[in-house]
Structures are given as structure tokens and as C-alpha cells.
Amino acid sequence: MLLSGCGIFTTRQVETQPPVPSLDPLEKLQSDIDAVLQEALFTTASIGIKVVAVETGEVIYERNAHKLHHPASTTKLFTAATALAKLGSDYQFETTLYADAIVNAEVVGNIYLKGRADPVLQPQDIVKLGDALLQIGVKSIQGNIVVDETYLDAIWEGPGWMWDDRPLWISALSIREVEPDANTVSRAVTCGHLLKTTLMEKGVSIMGDVVLGTVSSDAHSVAKHLSPPLTDILKLMNKPSDNWTAELLFKAIGAEVMGEPGTWRKGREAVTNFLNEIMGEPPPHRFVDGSGLSRYNLLSVELLTKLLVYMYHNFELMPEFLASLPIAGVDGTLKNRMQGVSAEKVLRAKTGTLSGVSALAGYTVTADDEVFAFGILISHYVGPATSARDIQDKIGNYLTGFSRLVSVGTVSNSTYDADKRLIKP
């Protein structure tokens, strides 16, 4: 000290770095999503996004949550939810064979094939129904084979479907793989011809033709084919995003809830009534079909996330609803997306695509095992959906890697074991 005071040594002030304030993890997540939404796509494109913590209802992120967009195939989430709530997970579609009086191995009158909108009906199912006649000894049929498609209305194309889309031509009695020829047009008549050919090849004499009609009140049931249960049907609908299944299911909901025949209007009313039951007054929306093909469909991410949160908390419906969704990097329409990142094998969501529209809505689990429900609707862009999907995938990965304990970005994807964090209802 003395020497220092004499000037032999000079004192040097130690420079210390000011403490760096740690960025709140939630703010960091929001900042990361904000940065993604600065990408060039949004110079012209529109986006609605909302993320909600399902247990607490906390809004993790939102932008344009109430703006209406074309939902594309995220519409199927509403079709699936309504079907589970109103029909039940064990519901099966019926296809029934009837006959008028059978006397001495002969059908005195007609046989009837009635469809009830089975979306997975196969040729072998019709063959088995025909075999039931053989098993009770029928050798001949005096009348016609009457095909009854009156469970649904006769309007085969949905409202607002684009004229240049491949037509579905759905009917209550349909086999998707068996296209009607130019002479019959009707899928139901095609099913009838399949039944007739099967019976004749096995030695049954048939006097009449295949005609459209209704089951006689005097006819009795000979055999019935039941589809797989609804829980399996929903997987076949949502994972590959199958429009055929969605539209038959949508009309069948209308028939079962509002009365036959099933129509798009009745399906819409059934879905709307379901939303009114679970939300009181749902956000503005419009549904006209069950698959999302129509440009008339409109909804917001606010409505999407409300449905997702409700379904997550519904013990009876949630397991089947969740099981129907594609899994990132694993199956369905997400098989080739989000591979090798946190979201792989964890995030489960329904995709949606139309020209200029890309949608993603579902659930993921964070690094803290917190479940988020999210909806991302992007529309009004030109060109392929690749850029929009990349943005959705990036956001989905941010959500899955999020931790409230550490700042997002300081933890590598390899820290998380996605296989152990699959969503469990």
C-alpha cells in the first residue's frame, strides 16, 4: 500500500461484465415464431396461428386467431369429433341383403341390396352377402335385384367442389374400387351387377334385372355385412386424409342425427349443433362438407384450438380421436415431415392442402411434458405448398422442443427422446 501510494505501482480497475439477463423461455419461443413469420411467403400470404396449453388454457402464441381461412382437410377434425360424439366409437356401417318370400328354394319376388354409406365396402363383402342366399338353398330368383341407395340423397357431388377435381360420385351403396361404367353411372347399380354376376356364376337363375328402388316393407333380412368400427374408420380417414371416407361419414352423421336421407345440409347441421353444445357460442364458421374439399368452408384457428382442447379433455372421445391423427415422421400425411427433429414421433396433427392453402392442426408435447394444442392456417399464396409446410414444421418443432426451464435454442434436439414422449390422453 505504501509503495502504491508513492506511485511505484499503479492500481488497475478490474473490468467486470454486466450480468446478462436471461431471456424468458416463453418470450424466446414467441420471438422465434415471430421470426419465422417474417419469411418472404408472408409478403402476400395470410396466416392464422394459435397455440394453447391444454391443461391451463394459457395462450402460448396467437396471431390473427379470429381471421377466417379455408380449412382444407383440417375440416376432417370436426367430422371425426362429431362422429365420435354422436355415433360412438363402436358404430358400424351396415349393408344388408333382403328378399321377398322364399318358397321351395325360389325367391318369389325380388332380392334387395341396401347400402348405408359404408366407406370401406369391398367386392368380397357383396360376394359374402350373395353366399348367404346359397346357404339357405336358393336356386332361382323370379324378380329383380333392387339396389337401394336411399339412406343418402341422390346428390353425388358436394357444394363448392371444384369442377376439375376428380369426382367422387358417392352413393349410400358404393365400392370405391369398382367404377360405374358409362351405361350405369350409378355406383349402386354397379354393386347390384356384381351381386348378380356372383349369384349366376354359382348357379342361381335370375329372371329380372338390376334396378334402382327401395326395400319392400314385406321383405325380410337375409344377411348383413358390418364395417369395421368407427375408431378404425377414422384412422383410414384422417391419417391419409381420405376425402371419400369423410364425405360418406359426414352424410351418415346427418342421416343418423337428423333423419334419413343423409345430406350435406343435415351433416352440416349436426356438426354445427355439436359445436353449439360444447362451446355455447362457437366462433364464426361455415361448414358445407365433411372433407374440406369445398372452398365454401371457412373457420379460424380460434375454433380449431377450441375443438382440440375440448376433445383432449373428453375422456370418452380422446383416445380414438388422437389415434386417428398422423404422427410426425411416422405415418399418414406427416410420414415425411419433421424427421430427425424434436417433433418426430411426438407431434400429432391433421394436415390440409388446397391450391394456395396449407393447414396443420393438432397436438404436441413439450420438453417439459406439457401438451400444446395448435392450429396453423396459411392461405393466399401462389405455387406449391412446400414453403408453407416448412414454416409449419419449423413452428411445430419449436413447440415440441420448448422448455419453461431453459431458453429454447440452448438445448439441442438430441436432448429429447421423442419415443418416450408420445401423447397419452
QUIFENVEN-V9710 format. One record per residue. D_CENTER is the distance of its C-alpha to the mean C-alpha in Angstrom with 1 decimal. Layout:
BEGIN
d_center = (D_CENTER	D_CENTER)
END
This chain:
BEGIN
d_center = (80.5	84.1	83.6	80.5	82.4	85.1	82.6	82.7	79.0	76.5	73.5	70.0	67.1	64.0	61.0	57.9	54.3	52.9	50.0	46.6	44.3	41.2	38.1	35.8	32.7	30.4	32.4	32.1	28.3	28.3	30.9	29.0	25.9	28.4	29.9	26.6	26.2	29.7	28.6	29.8	26.4	26.7	30.0	28.2	24.4	22.9	20.9	19.5	19.0	19.1	19.4	20.3	21.9	20.1	23.3	25.7	23.7	25.6	24.3	24.5	24.0	23.2	24.0	23.4	21.1	21.7	21.6	19.3	17.1	14.9	11.4	10.2	6.5	6.2	6.8	3.4	4.6	7.7	7.0	6.1	9.0	11.3	11.0	12.1	14.7	16.1	16.0	16.1	14.8	17.6	17.0	17.9	18.1	21.8	23.8	27.5	30.8	33.7	37.3	40.3	43.5	44.2	48.0	49.7	46.8	46.1	43.3	45.4	43.0	39.4	36.4	33.0	29.5	26.9	23.2	20.6	17.4	16.8	14.2	15.8	19.4	21.8	25.4	26.8	25.4	27.5	30.4	30.3	30.5	33.5	35.1	35.2	37.7	39.8	39.8	41.5	44.0	43.0	45.0	44.7	42.8	45.0	42.4	39.1	35.6	33.7	30.0	28.3	25.1	25.8	23.0	21.1	23.0	24.3	22.5	20.5	19.2	17.1	18.8	19.0	17.8	20.0	22.9	22.8	19.2	19.4	19.4	17.2	19.9	17.9	20.2	20.3	22.2	20.6	20.7	18.6	21.2	24.1	24.5	26.9	30.2	32.0	34.1	31.5	28.5	26.9	24.4	25.8	29.3	28.3	27.2	30.6	32.5	30.9	32.1	35.5	36.0	35.2	37.6	40.4	40.2	40.8	43.8	42.7	44.5	42.5	44.6	42.0	39.1	35.4	34.7	32.1	32.9	32.2	33.1	36.6	37.3	39.8	37.6	36.7	33.8	34.6	31.4	27.8	24.9	21.9	18.5	17.2	16.0	12.6	12.0	12.3	10.4	7.1	8.1	8.9	5.7	3.6	7.1	8.5	5.9	7.8	8.8	11.4	9.5	7.4	10.9	12.8	10.9	11.2	14.9	15.5	14.6	17.2	19.6	19.5	19.7	21.8	23.6	23.8	23.3	19.6	19.1	16.9	19.2	19.0	15.2	15.5	18.3	16.6	13.8	16.7	18.9	16.5	16.4	20.1	20.6	19.1	20.2	23.3	23.1	19.8	20.2	20.5	17.4	16.8	14.1	15.2	12.3	8.9	7.5	9.3	12.1	14.7	16.9	17.7	14.6	15.9	15.2	16.6	15.8	17.9	15.4	12.5	14.7	16.1	12.9	12.4	16.1	16.2	13.6	15.4	18.6	17.7	19.2	18.1	14.4	13.9	14.5	11.8	9.1	10.4	11.0	7.5	7.2	9.2	12.8	15.0	17.6	16.6	13.8	10.8	10.7	12.7	15.4	18.0	17.5	19.4	21.6	24.9	24.3	23.6	19.8	19.8	18.5	18.0	15.3	11.7	9.2	6.2	8.2	9.1	12.3	14.7	18.4	19.6	16.2	14.4	12.0	11.1	10.2	10.6	13.7	16.8	20.2	23.4	26.6	27.8	25.0	23.8	20.1	18.7	15.6	15.2	13.8	15.3	15.3	17.8	19.1	22.4	23.3	24.9	24.4	21.8	19.0	20.7	22.5	19.6	17.6	20.8	21.2	17.7	18.6	22.0	21.0	18.5	21.5	23.9	21.9	21.7	25.4	26.5	29.3	31.3	34.3	34.8	34.2	31.1	32.6	35.4	33.2	32.2	28.9	30.9	31.7	28.3	27.3	23.6	23.5	25.1	22.8	19.4	17.8	19.0	18.1)
END
